[in-house]
Amino acid sequence: MKIEALKKLAAEKAVEQVKSGMVLGLGTGSTTRYAIIKIGEMWQSGELTDIVGVPTSEGTVTLANQYNIPMAMLNEYPVIDLAIDGADEVDPQLNLIKGLGGALLREKMIEAVVKRFIVVVDGTKVSNKLGTVSPLPVEVVQFSWKYTANWLAGLGCTPVIRGGEEAPFITDNGNYILHCHFPSGIDDPQTLNATLCAQPGVVENGLFLGMANQVIVSTKNGLQVLG
């Protein structure tokens, strides 16, 4: 099967856990897009009723609006029943790197309060050590981004501003993203996460540790369910 068909298969497998009456965290990215489309089709057909979606990005809002999925902010629904989202990398402990879709801050805010978090990825995203497949996205304040980049380099990575200095990508929250490339991967994700969280100018980072309940992986041999 082609990669897009595999992504769709994984996303629709995750949607099997969506039930009427749920508050849903709607993720961002190419694989999650198929989940939102499926939820939208089920909503329009009446197979799903009384659902509310809490979006992780403005792009997700746009897609969900095409299916008239009821939408709300996290302020209105501080507890979420189920979230479906993608990832840029997954390790054997179901720790994740996320954020190449540019929505890591809202994703982490939503997925930190969800009762159940399902991740959908293709097989290329699975690794034995975080940082060997994907750079680590770090969302930073524009005001001090060069200082923050220099500080990040001191942690042993090469930070690259997303979009380049001439036309940097700006998040839905008005910040920049630095893609941090670790030459040999991330040796201690827990310590790195704590270090990043304590640094002024760092808004959020793409380490999602101990948050995923299940990962559905699409491979050329079919679906693999982890967790």
Buried (B, 14 or more C-beta within 10 A) or exposed (E): EEBEEBBBBBBBBBBEBBEEEBBBBBBBBEBBBBBBBBBBEBBEEEEBEEBBBBBBBEBBBEBBEEBEBEBEEBEEBEEBBBBBBBBBBBBEEBBBBBBBBBBBBBBBBBBEBBEBBBBBBBBEBBBEBBBBBBBBBBBBBBEEBBEBBEBBEEBEBBBBBBEEEEEBEBBBEEBBBBBBEBEEBBEEBEEBBEBBEEBEBBBBBBBBBEBBBBBBBBBEEEEEEBE
